[in-house]
């Protein structure tokens, strides 16, 4: 970034940092960082009376003719609306053991089920519902990685639940919890989650110390970047962690901070958008530089939060029980800025990636879930009376829930890469 651009960010930070620091200090629950799928599998099978409403457990019906979308024009999947789907959902917490407690809205007494009865309808076509049998056949002999934060894990767990109607994987976990592997041996298909909330190298991410995190903006997180070449497909994403206080380093030198406690005259203060852009640029550059990587990288855009009536730490909640219509919701300014940065960096990386044969593909999940303020756990992500940092979770997504549509998107994006190439 040019000195003048950096100066503009610094001036804006002077205006908003005191308020933003208060609002964003504790945005993500520490529980999401330390628990793994395996740790939750033994406690995610109790269903309350609310979930005993008639919920379809069948696979989505095959349409007449082709079972996956085929169009000469390949319509825009991401502009559309939510329409009724009385057959949903296609799993519950009784049929899937991959649901973490924090997204187990059925178990913890969410009384309504209407939020489960919708599917995404693009303006120019029909998006086929996820079919686990077709997905597994399509991915036979292939590998898929998710790189990102707890929302990336939320997405992956939705995929595991949808696949559980046909097959269950063998799970292994790396000791630090930064890698989770799921192997479908009958299909020679593997899924891996790399937990990397900043995408780049960090110091300790212990949230109990109260100290801003150390972020090394010019060094990719080697947990995933050293292994990326072995995957056919990668879904990369990041978001809400960038609103936390942090020190950023370039060339192993402290270069500034975001929402840190030091006086402005002692250290350069910048906005989260600065480190967000640099982190994605570094991550995409690492992918393009990975020796032997010729896969497809899907850039999944920011997942919006939906705090209404206040902020996350001051009476903000998400109590809606149905989708809103297009035009009735807008991204917060900071989320809109992050979304724009992802699109810009995607364009830069895509042009550079043509050199080694890798591809970057947009997975624009933002606008569809912007219209789903009804899909968050709110207070139904823990037993009553448990004291949490974020009392009402309006960041992550109930399982089952609207995030399942991300796998409708993923199925079609993969089909375009595999069957149309």
N, C-alpha and C positions, 0 to 999 in steps of 0.2 A: 504494500500500500504506500502511496506517496505521502511525504510529510504533510502536505496540505490536507489530504483525506484523513490522515490520522488525527490532525488537529481538530477537524470538524467533529470526529467521534469524541474526542476529549472534551470539547466544549459542551456537547450534548450530555455527556456523562456527568459533568458538573451540575447540571440541572436536575437530573432524574435519579442519580445514584442513591441519595439518602432515602428516598421513598422506596425505590426498587429494591434496595438491599433488605429492607424490612419485609417486603412482600415476597421475596424470592428465596430467602435464606434457607428455608426448610421445605422446599417445594416437593421433593420426592421422599417417600417413606423409606427409612432405613431397612425396614423389613424386606423390601423388594430386592435388596442387594445381597443379603446373606442367605436367603432360603433358596433351595433348588427344587426342581421338579420332583426328584426322588424323595426329598424331605416331606413333600406335601402329599405324596400319592397315598399314604396310608390313612390320611385324615380327610380326604375329599370325597367321601362316598355317602355322606348323610344328606338326605333331601328333606326339606320341610314340606308342610302341607301344601304350600303355594305351588311347589313344583310338581304336584300330583295332578295338576290340570292336564288335560289331554294334550300331550306334546308328541308330535310325530317322531318316530325313531327310524322311519324308512329312509332309504337313499332317495335323493331327488329323482323324480320320474324322468326317464329318457324322452326327449322330444322326438317327434317324427322326423325321420331323416338323420342328418348329422347330429352328433351329440355335443359337439363343441362348435363355437362360433367360427364361421368361415365367411369371409366377405372380401370381395375384390378390393374394396376401399379400406378395410380394417378400420372400423369406426373408432372415435374417441371414447374410450371406456370410462373416462373420469368426469365427464359432464353429464349429469342426469338427475334422477330423483329416486326416492325410496317409494316402493309400491308394496302393497299388501302381499304377504306370502303365508297363507293360513297353515301350510304344512310344516313350517319351522317350529322348533329347532331340530337339528339332526343328531344331537347328542344331549345328554344332561350330565350332572355330576355323579349320577349312578352308573353311567356307561363309560366315563372317561376318568382315568386317574391322573391325568396331567394337569388338572386345574389346581392352581395354588389357592390357598385360603383367601388371599386378598382379592381374588376375582370370583370367589365362589358365592355369588349373590343368592343363588337358590338355597344353599345350606344355611346362610345367615338371615333368611326370612324375608327376602324381597317379595312383597305380596302380589305384584302385578306380573303378567306374562306378555302383555301386548308388545313390549319392546323386542320380543323374540319373533314377531310375526311380520317381518319386513325383508325385502331384498332390494338390491340396487338395480336400477333400470337406466342404462345409458340412453341419451336422447336419440341416437341414430341406429340402435340395434338392441337385441336382447343379449344379456350376459348370462351364459349358462351357469347354473348352480354347480358348486363343487361336487365332483364325483370321485370318491376315493379310489374306486377300482380303476377308472381311467387314468387318474393322476399317477398311481403307482406303476401302471404299465408304461405310461409316458416317461417316467423317471427311472425305469429299469436300467441298471448299470451306470447310474449317474449320481452326482453328489450336490448338495445344496447347503449353503452356509448362511446364517443370519449373524450380522455384526451390528452391535448397538447396545442399547440400554434395556431397562425393564419393559418398555413397550415393545421392543423387538422380541423379548422373551414372551410377552403376552401374545404376540402374533404367532410365534412358533408353537406355543402351547395350543392355540386354536387349531393350527394345522394338525398337530398330533391327535387332538380330539376328533377331528373330522376323519382322519385316517383310521382311527380305532374301530370304525365299523367294519373294516376289512382286515386290518393287520395291526399288530402291536410290535414295537421295536425292542431291541436289546439296548439298554441304556448304560452308558459309562460316563463318569465325571472325573475331570482333572482335579487334583486335590485342592487347589485354590478356589475352585468353583468358577473359574473364568472360561472353562470349556465344558460343554455338555454335548455328548454324542448320542445319536439315536440311529441304530442300524436295522434296516429291514432286510434280513438276510435272504428271504425268499425272492427278493427283487434286486438284490445287490445295490441297494439304494441307501445312502447315508444322509442324515441331517446333522449339522453341528451348529450350536449356538456359541458365539464368542462374545462374552460380556466385555464391552469396551465403550462405556458411556460417553467418552470424549473422542473416540476413534484414534486419538494420538496417545503418546506415552504420558503417563502421569506419575506423581508420587503417591503416597498413601491416600486412599479415599475413605479413610475412617471418619465417619460423620460425627463421632462423639467428641472429637478433640476441640471443635469450635474454631479450628484454624482453617483459613482458605486453602484450597487444594493447589498443588503445583502441577501446571500443565505445560508440556514441552511441545510447542506448536509446530516445530519443524521436524519432529520425529514420530513416525507412525507407531502405534501400539504393536509391538512385534508378536504378541500373542496370536493375532490374526494375520498380520501382514506377512509373517514368515511362512504361513501355511496356505495362503490364498491361492497359490498356483495349482493346488491339487483339486480345486473345486470347479465343477462345470458352471455353477450358478451361485451368485452371491447377492443377498438382499442386505443393503447397508443403510443405516438410519441413525439418527441421533437428534436430541432436542432439549429436554427440560433440564438436564444437568448444567447446561451452559448458563443458566440463570443463577447459579450458585457463586458465592465469593471465591475467587481464585487468583493466584499469581501465575503469570505466563512467562515462559522462558523461550528464548531464541538463541541458538548456538550455545546452549547451556548457560546462558546469562540471563539473570532476572531483567525483564524488559518492561514490565508494567503489571497492572492488576485490573480485576473487575470486582467492584463492590468490596474492596479490602478496607481494613480499618485505618491504614496509615494516612496521614495528612497528604493532601494533593501536592504539596511542595516537595514531598519526600519520594514520591513514586508516581509514574504516569498512570492515570485512571482512564480506562476505556470502557466501552459498552460491550455487552455479550456478543453482539453481532460481529465485532472484530475477531474474537477468538473462534467464533462459529465458522466464519469464512476461512480463516487460516487452517482450522482443523480439517474441514472438508477438502480443502485444496491439498493438504499434505496427504490425507488418506487416499484421495483419487490419484495423486502422483505416485504413491506407493503401489497401487494396483497396476498402473500403467508400466511401472518399472519392474514388476514381479517377473522374474525369469520363467518362461514357460507358460505363463497364464494367457490363455486364449478363450476364456469363458465370457459369460455375460454378467454384468453387474447391474442389478436393479436398484435404483436410487429411490428408496421409499421416503416420501416427503413427511414433514412434521405432522404428528398426531395432535390435534387441538384439544385443549382443556375447556371445561365448561362451568366455571364457577359463576354462579349468579347470586345476587343479593349481598355480595361482599367478596373479599379476597379469600385465598385458601386458609389463612390464619385468623380470619375475622368474619365469621358467619357465612362465608361463601359455601354454597351447596349446589347440587344438581338433582332436582326433584321431578323433572319432566318425565312423562311416561309414554311419549310418542315422538317421532321425528318432527322437525320443523321443515318448512318449505324453503326452497332456494330463494334468496333475497331477504329472508327473515333472520339470518344470522351473518355476522361478519367476524373475520379473524381479528384478534387483538393486534394492535400495531406491531408489537415485537414478534408475534408469531407470523404475521404477514411478511415482515422483513426477513425472518429466517427462511420462509418458503421461497422468497425471491432469491436469496443467496444460494439455496440448493439448486434452483433452476440455472442460475448463472454459472456456478461451478460445474454442474453437469455438462453444460455446453462446452466449457473449456476442456474438461476431461475427455469428452467424447471426441473432440477433434484430435487431441493428442493420442487417444487410444487406438486410432486407426493404424498407427505405425506397427504395433505388435499383434494386431488381429483381435484384440479384446473389444468388447462393446459395452457401452453404458446406455441403459434404457430407463426412461422415466416411469416410476411407479407412484403416481400422484394420488396418494391416499387422503390428502388433507381435506379437500372440499366435500368428499362424500361423508366423512365422519364429523365435519363441522355441523352437518345437519342432524347429528345424533346426540343431542345433549341428554337423551334418555338412557344411554347405554353404559354409564359409569356405575361403579359400585356404590358411590355415596357412602352411607353408613353400613351397607350390607357386605362389607369386606372383612368383618371381624365380629366376634361375639359382643352382645350388648355390655356396656360398661368398661370395655378395654380402652385405656387411654392411649391415643396415638398422636404423633406429631401433627399429622394432617387428619383431622377428625372426619372430614368428608372427602373421599377420594373421587375427584372429578377429573383425574388425569388418565388412569388406567381404565380397562374395559372389562365388563362382566363376561364370563364364559359360562354358557354360550351367550352370544350377544352380537352387536353390530360389527365387531372386529372380524367375525367369521367371513364377512364379505370380502375382506382383504385376500382371502384364499380363493374366492371366485376370480378376483383380479389376477392373482398369481397364477392360477391354472391357465387362464387365457394368455397371459404374457409368456408363460413357458411354452404353450402350444405354438404361439407365433414363432418362437425361436427354434423349436424342435421340428415341428411338422411342416412349417412353411419354408424351411431352409434346405 
